[in-house]
Amino acid sequence: MPDDPPNPAAPAARRLRAAALLTAILLSSMGDEVVLVAAVFQLAETGNSLWVTALLTAQIGPLVLLAPLAGAVLDRFDTGRVLVLACVGQGLAILPAVWFPHPGVLVLCVLTVSSLAALVNPAILTLLPGAAGDLSPVHANSLFEGARASATVLGPLVGGVLVGLFGIVPALLTDSASFFVAAGTFLLLGVRRPAASTTGTLWSGALDGARHVLRARLFRVLMPVLLLAVVATSTTNVAMVFVTREVMGHGAEVFGALTAGWGAGLLSGALAVSVLRPAPTGRGVALAAALVGAALALWAWFPVLWVAAVCVVLAGAGNSVFNILLRSVVHRHTPESLLGRAHALMGAVVNGGFVVGFLIAGWFAADHPRELLAAAGSVALLAGLVGALVVRLSGADTGTAGTDGTDGDPGVPEGRIA
């Protein structure tokens, strides 16, 4: 019996499915940015900077501390259902701050949303390639990075307008609505990933993602690069405003434009990867980190406006490529049963690096902004170049994930992409 003819509507349906998925991610990410701007502004009005510190800690702390448990949950239960329930929980969690406008309530709401984000973020990364119409990991992750970059650019603008005109309540309601829209979209699209791990207790496998990363040769090479690059470049988030003001002698308008330039770089990097679709390799990850470092070092050496404008776009583009290729490498070199835990672990490492970078910047950014920018760029550049060389010399890119989570021979099939 002859094969059924191809369905011409299938590609269009896949594109529509991918567009709906990315729109949901965009709206949810924008909601996060909106409420962050609104919450920081609201807490700053109390005159107590400790509330702002508590908010930022509540936002990032659970992403680090809950990563092992979150990854185990995603691999133990249907990832799609966990994602939908977690998004609904986020939408509900932000509402108490609408009814009880107290700084402590706002911080607790953000803490709850962030705790659920420890599930949502790795769940999206695990489901994305299959849920977006069988796209390759690189293509799917580039589209995801583009959506997140767009939210980074648009969200603060919307949040600032809402707070300036109407106060914090509309911003909180916008954030809550975005979570419900995302949950409904994921539910309607039927994103599913059946339980991949069912043996033992929940905690007994919570650290298996870390064990896989430590045993895989490529991840052992990339982990120092990842840590050094993230810690170094995250100091720029704090140093950038001081470089703009104290070193370059410009005001808030230029600082805002440079920040937007980084966002434009994120978008351009995601677009470039989406079009070129390079193979996900450890060497590519390391070279992307080197590009970010080179751009920051160049800005530190030549702190004039036109150089800064070029450098922030280049750094943003390198940042985007780094994110996309790192996630795609995790997909490629991780067995199906460990995907949730591996993504959760990498997210914890990145967020932990941000915390360390912020602490370092807190000591040096105000008094030595140019020196800190130069050091950050140099460390990331050196880490990336040395990492790329070690990956090449060690042949770490040639191994794939064996079924036991260790490096396999080049001929061993890779773990199935969700």
N, C-alpha and C positions, 0 to 999 in steps of 0.2 A: 504494500500500500504506500503511495507516495507521501512524502512529508507534507504537512500542512503549509500553505503559503505564508510567508511572513506577514505579520500584521502591520500595515503602514502607520497605524495610529499609535503603536507602541512607543516609538521614540518621542512623540509629542507628549504622550502620557507620562513618560519618565521625566521629561523636562518640566512639565507642570508639577509633578510630585516634588522634584528637586527645588523648584521655585517656591512652592508652598513651605517646604521644610526650612529653607534659608530665610524666608520672610519671618517665620515664627522665631527663629534664632535671632534675627535682627531686632525684632520688636522686644523680645525678652532682654537682650543685651542692652538695648536703648533704655528700657525701664530701669535696669540696674544703674546705668550712668546718670539718669535723671534723678533717681532718689539719692544717689551718693552726693551729687552736687547740692541738692536740697538739704540733705541731712547735715553736711559739713557747714553749710551756711547757717542753718538753724542753730546748731550747737555752738558755732562761733559767737552768736549773739548773746550767749550766756556769759561771755567773758571768761570762761574757765576752759583753758586749752586741754585739760585732762579729759573732758568729754569728747573732744575731737580725737585724741589719742585712743580713747576707749572704743570709739566708733571704728577707726581704721584697724585696730587690733581685732575687733569682733568680725570685721569683714574678711580678714585674711587668715586668722588663727585656725578656724575649723577646717579650712582647706588643707592645712598641713596636718593637724592632729587627727582628723577623722579619715584621712586617706586610706589607711589599711583596711579599716572596717567597711568603708564605702565600696572599695574595690571588691571585697569579699561578697558583699550584698549583691552587687551587679552580676557577679559570676554565679551566685547561688540561686538567684531568682530571675524571672523574665526581665531583661533589661528595659524593654519597652514599657512594661507596666510600671516598673520602678520609676522611670523617667516621668511618666504621666502623673503618678501620685505625688512625686516630689515637686513638680511644677505647681500642682494644685495646692500643696502645702505651703509653697512660697507665696502664692497669691493670698492665702489666708493669713499667713504669718505677719505680713506687713500692715494689716488692717488695724490692729490694736493701737498703733501709733496715730491713726486718724482720730480715734475716739478719746485717747488719753495722751494729750500733747505734753509729755514729760520727757526730758532728756534720757532718763534711765529706761523708759519704755521704748524709746526710739532705738537705743543701743541694743536692747534685748531683742527687738524685732529684727534688726539687721543681723544679730548673732544667729537667730533661728533661720533666717533666709540663707545666710552663708553656710550654715550646717547642712541644709538641704542641697545647696550648690555643690557640696562635696560629693553628692550623688549625681547631680544633674550634669556637671561638666564632663566627667569621664564617661557617663552614659551616652552623651551626644557624640563624643569622639569614637566610642566603640561602635555605635549604631550607624554613624554617618555614611560610610561608603555604600553599604547595602540599602539604607533607607533613602538615599538620594538617587536611586535608580541605577544601581550597580556601577557607579562610577569608581574609577581607580582611587586608592587612598590619597595619592598626591592631588588629583583633581578635586576630590571631595574636600580635602583639607584646605586647599587653596580657596575654594568657594566659602568655606566656613570662616577662614581668616579674613576674607574680604568683607563678609557680613559683620564680623566683630569689629573690624577697623572702621566700617561705616558707622557703627553704633558709637564708637569712641569719638568720632568727629561730631555726629549729630546729637548724641545724648546730652552732653554738657550744655550745648546751645539751647536745647529744648528745656532742660532743667533750669538753667539760668533765667530764661524767659518766664517759665511758670512761677518760680519762686519770687521773681521781681514783681510780677503783676498780681499774683493771686495767693502767694504764701505756699507753705509746704504741703497742705492737704491735697491739692490737685496732683502734685508730683507723686505723692504716695499712692493715690488712687490710680494714676497712670501706670506705675510700677506693678501694682496688684493686677490690674487688667491685663497687662502684657503677659504675666505668668499664666493667667487663665486662657488667654488666646493661644499661647504656646502649647499648653496641655491639651486643649481641644484639637489643635492641628496635629499634634503627635498621635492623638487617639484616632482621629479620622483617617490619617495616613496608614494606620495599622502597623506602626514601627514595632517590630518584635525581634527578640533574640532569646530563644529558650535557655533555660538554665544550663550552664556549661560545666558546673562543678556541683556535685551532690553528695560527696562523701565527707564524713567527719563533721565536726561542729563548725559553726560560722567562724569562730576565732582561729580554729586550727589551720585554716588556709589563708588567713588574712595577710600573712607575710610572704606567701608564695610568689607574689609579684616581685618583691624585693629579692628573693632568692634567685628568681629567673634572671633579673637584671645583673646581679652580682656574678652569676655563673656564665653569662653570655659574653663572649670576648669583645664584641663590638660595643656593648653597653659599658663594659669596664673601661674601654678607651674613652668613650664619649662622656662618661659621668664627670671626670675632672674638668673637661672642657665646658660642660653644661654649668657646673657649679661656679667656676671662675668667671665665665662670661655673664651669667645672670647676676651674681653678686656685684661684679664690677659695673656693668651697664645700668643696674637698678639705682646706683648712686646718682646717676644723671637725673632721675626724676626729682631729686631734691636740689642738686647742684645747678640745674639748668636755669632756674629763676635768678640765682645769684650771679651766674656768668652773664646773663642778659643785663642785669641791673648794674652790678659793680664793675665788671670787666669791660663790657661793651658800652655801658652808659645809656641803655635804652629802657623804655618804660613798659607798661603792661600790654600796650598794643603789639609791640614787637614780640614780647614773650608769648602772647596768645597766637600770633602768626607762626612762630617757630613750633609751638605745640601742635598747631594744625598741620604744619609741614611734616612733622613726624607721622601724623595720621595719614597724610597724603602718601607718604612713603610706604606705610603699611598696605594701603590700597594698591599702590603700583606694584609692590612685591607680590601680592596675592594674584593680581592680574597677570603678571609675567609668568608665574608658575602655572597658572591655569591655562595659559596659551602654550607654553613650552613643554610642560609636564615632564620635568626631568625625573630620572630614576631616583628613588629615595635611598641615599647612601649616607654613611657616617661621614665620609669626606665632605659631602655637600653641606651637612650640618655644621661641621667645623669651619669650613670656608665662609659660610654665612655669618658665623660669630666673628670671624676675622674682619669681614666687611663692616660690621657694626663698630668694632673696635677702631678700625682705620679711620672711619668717618669721625668718630668722637675725638680721636687724637689729632686729626687734622684741624678740627674746629678749635681745639685747645691751643694749638701752635699758631693759628691765624684767626684770632677772635674778631673778625670784621663781619658785617652783616651779610654780605653776599656769600661769603664762605660758609657762614653758619646756616644760611638757607639751604645751600646745596648739601651740606653735611647732614642736617636733620632728615632730609628726604632720603639720602643714601642709607643712613642709620635705620630709619623706619623700614625701608625696603629690605635691608639685611635682616632686621628683626622678624619681619613677616616670613621671609624664606626660611629662616632658622626654625620658627614655630612649625611651619608646614612640613618641612622635611623631617624634623624630629618626631612629630606625631606619626608620619608615614613610615618611618623606620621602626617605630614601636609596633605598628600594624604588621609590618613585613616580617619582623624577627620574633614575634610573640605567638605562641600557640593560642588557638581559639579559647581554650578554657581559662587562660590567664589574662585575656585582653583587658577586662575591667580593672583588675588589680594593677596591671602594668601602667595603664593610663593614669589611674589614681596616684600611683607612686611618683610618676614623672611630674604630675601636677603638684604634688607635695614638695618635691625637690625644688621646682621652680619657685613656688610661693615661699618656701623657706629661704631660698636665696634672696628673694626680694626683702624679706624681713632683715636679714643680715646686712644687705646693702643699704637699707634705710637707716639702720643703726650706725653704720660707718659714716654715712653722709651726715648724720646728725652731729657728729663730732667735728667734721672738717669743712662742710659745704659753705657755711657762712663766712669763715675766715680765709679759706684757701680754695675757692671754687675752681679757678683755672687749673691749679695743680691737681685737684681731685679729678677733674674732667680728663686731664692728660693721663693720669695714672689709670683711670678706668678704661680709657681707650687702649692704652698700651697693653694692659693685662689681657683684655679681650682679644686684641690682635695677636698677641703672642700665643695665648691659649689655643686660638683657632688654627693658627699656622702649624704649631707643634702637633696638635690633635690630628690635623689632616695628614701630616707626614707619618705619624704613628699608625693611623688607620691604613695608609697605603703600604707601609713597610711590613705591617703585621698581617696583611691580608684579611683584616677583620670584616670587611664588607662582603667577602665571598661566602661567609657562613650564613646559614638560615636556621630557623627555629626547628629543633627536633621536638618530638612529641613529649619528651620529658622536660622540656624547657631549657635544655642545654644547646650549645651550638651543634648543628648537624653538619654532615658533609655537604658540599655544594649540590649533590644530587638528591638530597633529602627534600621532599616537598615541604613548602612553607605551611605554617598554620593558616587555616582558612580565614579569609577576611570576612568579618560580619557584614 
